[in-house]
Amino acid sequence: MFLKRLTMKGFKSFADATTLEFEQGVTAVVGPNGSGKSNVVDAVAWVLGAQSARALRSGKMEDVIFAGTANRPALGRAEVTLTLDNADGRLPIDGAEVTISRTLFRNGDSEYAINGTTCRLLDIQELLSDSGVGRQQHMIIGQGQLDSVLNSRSEDRRAVIEEAAGVLKHRRRKERAERRLGQTQENLERLGDLVREVRRQMRPLERQAAAARNFSDVDSELRNVRRALYSDRLRVFETRRGELDSVLRTSDGQGRELRNELVRLDAQASAAAAEVASRREEHLASTLGQLQGLAERVRGTLGLINERRRSVRATLEASADENVVANLEADAAKLAADLLELSTVETELAPQRAEIDAARTSLGEAEAQFEATWGDAVAGQSEASLARVQEQAEIVQRSVDTSRQGLERVNARRSGATSRAEEVRAARETAVNSRGEAERAFTEATVAHGHATVQEREADERLRTVESELRELTDTAARTQARAEALARALEEFSGAGGRSLIGELDGVLGAFLDLVEVEPGWEKAVESAAGASLGAVVVDGRTSAHAALSALRRDGGAGLILPAVAATGERPSAPAGCESLRSRVRVRPGTPDDVVRVLDALFARAFVARDWESGIDVALSNPDLIVVTADGDRFAATGWRVASGRAVVTRSSVEDAHAVARVAADHVEPATEAALKARTANNEARTAVRESLNTLTKAEATLDRWTKEGVRLEAELSTVEALVASSSTEAAEATEALGELEFELSTLLEQLPALELAVSESSQRAAWADEARVTLEAHRAQVATLVSEVGKREAELGERRRLIESRQSDVERRLAGHAAERAEATERRQSLEFELQSLDRLEVIVRQAADDVHLNQEALESTYREQLEASRAGAEQLEALRRERTVTEARLTELGDSGRKAEIEHAELAIKVATLHDSIRRDIEIEPEELGLVAAPELPEGVTLEHRLVELETRINALGPINPLALEELTALESRYQELDGQVADVRHARRELQEVVRALDEEIMTTFSSAMADVNEHFSSLIAMLFPGGQGRLMLTDAEDLLNTGVEIEVRPMGRNVRRVSLLSGGERSLAALAFLFAVFRSRPSPFYMMDEVEAALDDVNLQRFLSLVADFRDEAQLLMVTHQKRTMESADALYGVTMVPGASSKVVSQRVKRTNES
């Protein structure tokens, strides 16, 4: 690979398109000073990617664009195209030729292209990196660069070797890896902060979650135990209540049976006592008459039952009709007709009533006459009356006792219901108060949650604002720091151009010019335009010091600008019209020697500032000996006119001010960082407060709902209990009234006993005479009773029928008046009628049984009447047996009453227990008791009951304290976040290890490659020194052999016969040879396809020049060499010559000549 063609257009002095065709071998570029021959070397360096304007001998990059001449205007762009011969395939690209081009426009835009395809600078650098052409361009040696090889730092010389050896690509890879490693470390630190923060948040949540999990387990078991316990208790209570209901029903049934038995026994005992007392057959006749009357009443009752059944069935049939109103009207008409018919029938009964009244009057007269005649003679009757009254008194007494006991039970039930009502009222009051507190807590929690939400939004907004301010301050600090560093580099460049590094330690040197002065803000460009190159000068205190400084510069081969502090000669010109002196805008820095004032006076004495460039031109034309500038940097003087340079002067004070501004900006970053940290903390606290307030709100809402339900339930229970109290009070009032009637009846009976006992004790002498009269009276009484019974039965039937008809009629009328409501009540009435019909059926069965009993009794009495003598004898025994049986039955009734009272009390207590258990079920399990059902008991340790386990679990629940119900969700989210972050940390650590491995591998590669290259270069350097310095010695040394990654390279050269170790002590020519030896050693060790040298042999004498040309001849066949030279012998040794010329006012031109060489040459 070698250079084949170079085309320049608008590049520096080459305004027109100029093409140079290169061939292998040595090519020399010659021409007079200022013709632009060095621009050929600059063009190659520039198109290959040079980025430093100083390396191109320019102040700024746009200086490479043709600036124009007196006859030609400036161009708007510079373009260089370089064609490389790639026949050997050294470049990794298809094609025998590779064309690289670079274009720069005045607006600063630039373009790169490879074979006409736009690309990046990086693409060009990577394309050339493996071909021996690095980005440092070590194969291009510009003017004055030989001495810089020796004067540069040892690390810079190492860089030359590394670039030739291809180490720089490893360095770049290592730098990228280290940058990524640094970013990885930053990411790891940030992830570490996040992991620590998540861990910090997880610790309390883990405790809360453990408590919540424990609470959940315990609460679940507690609910199961409660369900099982409550279900078991409810089952036991319901079973016991069923048993008690059965006992009460059985007791009521048995009590009715026993009371009926007592009535029966009382009746039998009374009859037996009367029979025993009378021992007359008239008693049997009387009893037979009574049975006959009873039979008649039974038959009348059956008739009434049948009539009522017909009425009920008619009502049912009527209610089944869909046309209710029409049926009701028909019923009303029919009932009116029935009443009219009934009135007619009742009228027909009037003669019979008159007959009954006459018979009763006659019977009353007969009884009065009997009483008047035989009343005191009826001893048996008095004894029977006494026995009957005693029996009735005993019965009433037992009824009083039973009523009192029933009243006590009712009062106990009412007392229990009243107590329960008070408890429910208290519980309701508590529920109302608790609901009020829950409402207040809910309202407060709602307000607190809203306030926390607002605070969270404010914290978020504050965090965004603070972070935005932090970013702005950070950017400002970075910009100010970058500006300060840029100003410092610019000042260093200015100062370095004056040679301060070579003469800074000499006596009389005051320092760099820019370090000694200050420029008013806004006037920097004007000062730069007026001072020009003097800005980079070194100020000395006088002529002697200036002479010494110049001598040092010449001795060391350096370049620089000296400003001696001497007084200005001649008078200072006055300011032209419309201008002001620039001298007033520049002053000496505090603490600077006064000699610098003379430098400022001499430098700016003839410099004036015009308002604008137009007036500046006028002033310059009128005053050609003055320097006229503008505040924008325009310069007008006898040496030429120049528009604004685009850059301002940089002084030490401006650099210090920039650093001060950067420090202030950096100082502002730390408080902003702290504020951001506080804002993040406040934001986290606000989010925590929102979560806590939401938990509180949820709990408050649940509490409010629970107390609301509890209040509704207690209200319903209170209504039920109050209804029970009211019914108990009514029942107690009725029982009290009944007890009073019984007590009154008992007192009446007890008042009759003394008279009856007196009557029994009197003599019954006249009893026998009264028997006949009694038989007659009894027969009369039986006839009257029979007549009364028949008429009474008929009247009862008619009365009952009238009552039913009238009731039916009023019912029909009421239903007609509100038939709309009747439809709504139809179903209920039908059920009531059906129930009544069933009751009538059952009553008919009972009455028919009674009729059968009466009939049987009647037959028995008739037989008894016939067997009265046998009955009289057995009467006494029967009466005694009945009395004994009655005593037993009464004892059984008393015992049954006691057991019934106990059952009723237990039933009332059990009802209260069930109600309390229902409350517990609703409160603790939050379900209705009907939903509980049968629950199997959980497994418990041996010997532990459900009650003990319940107490134990409740104790554990209370010991847990407050529970965060969202802790498990929050912990799960944080654990997920922690696992994600932990995975990211692991990934980052893995990436860091990989990067560290890459860095270590690159270090190994760099050390191996550099060590090999260093050995080869050192070997070739020693041989080249021996050739260039016959009898001399030279070697390359590492500054730190232990650190192959960072060690520098020192050069040691000892010419023959001289004990010189420091290269700086060599002469100028010797220094050039030493530098060339080093560079050619590098070239030979790691060859490049071509080399370019710009006047590198200028300082060589004939002998050394011959040695250098011999070295070039050795390289002629190894690589392509392009040399810019003034030496004739160099030209003679070249294979091709290019001459560069420049006509005044024009641009550079190129002529070429191929040199024909003979074998002799």
Secondary structure, DSSP 8 states (H G I E B T S, - for coil): -EEEEEEEESBTTB-S-EEEE--SSEEEEE--TTSSSHHHHHHHHHHTT---TGGGT-SSGGGGB----SSS---SEEEEEEEEE-TT--SSSSSSEEEEEEEEETTS-EEEEETTEEE-HHHHHHHHHTTT--TT-TTEE-TTHHHHHHHS-HHHHHHHHHHHHTHHHHHHHHHHHHHHHHHHHHHHHHHHHHHHHHHHHHHHHHHHHHHHHHHHHHHHHHHHHHHHHHHHHHHHHHHHHHHHHHHHHHHHHHHHHHHHHHHHHHHHHHHHHHHHHH-SHHHHHHHHHHHHHHHHHHHHHHHHHHHHHHHHHHHHHHHHSS-HHHHHHHHHHHHHHHHHHHHHHHHHTHHHHHHHHHHHHHHHHHHHHHHHHHGGG-HHHHHHHHHHHHHHHHHHHHHHHHHHHHHHHHHHHHHHHHHHHHHHHHHHHHHHHHHHHHHHHHHHHHHHHHHHHHHHHHHHHHHHHHHHHHHHHHHHHHHHHHHHHHHHHHHHHHHHHTTHHHHTTSTTEEEEHHHHEEE-TT-HHHHHHHHGGGGG-EEESSHHHHHHHHHHHHHTT----EEE-----S------TTEEESGGGEEE-TT--THHHHHHHHHHTTEEEESSHHHHHHHHHH-TTSEEEETTS-EEETTEEE---S-----HHHHHHHHHHHHHHHHHHHHHHHHHHHHHHHHHHHHHHHHHHHHHHHHHHHHHHHHHHHHHHHHHHHHHHHHHHHHHHHHHHHHHHHHHHHHHHHHHHHHHHHHHHHHHHS--TTHHHHHHHHHHHHHHHHHHHHHHHHHHHHHHHHHHHHHHHHHHHHHHHHHHHTHHHHHHHHHHHHHHHHHHHHHHHHHHHHHHHHHHHHHHHHHHHHHHHHTHHHHHHHHHHHHHHHHHHHHHHHHHHHHHHHHHHHHHHHHHHHHHHHHHHHHHIIIII-S-GGGT---------TT--HHHHHHHHHHHHHHH-S--TTHHHHHHHHHHHHHHHHHHHHHHHHHHHHHHHHHHHHHHHHHHHHHHHHHHHHHHHHHHHHHHSTT-EEEEEES-TT-TTT--EEEEEE-TT-----GGGS-HHHHHHHHHHHHHHHHHHS--SEEEEESTTTT--HHHHHHHHHHHHHHHTTSEEEEE---HHHHHH-SEEEEEEE-TTS-EEEEEEE----S--
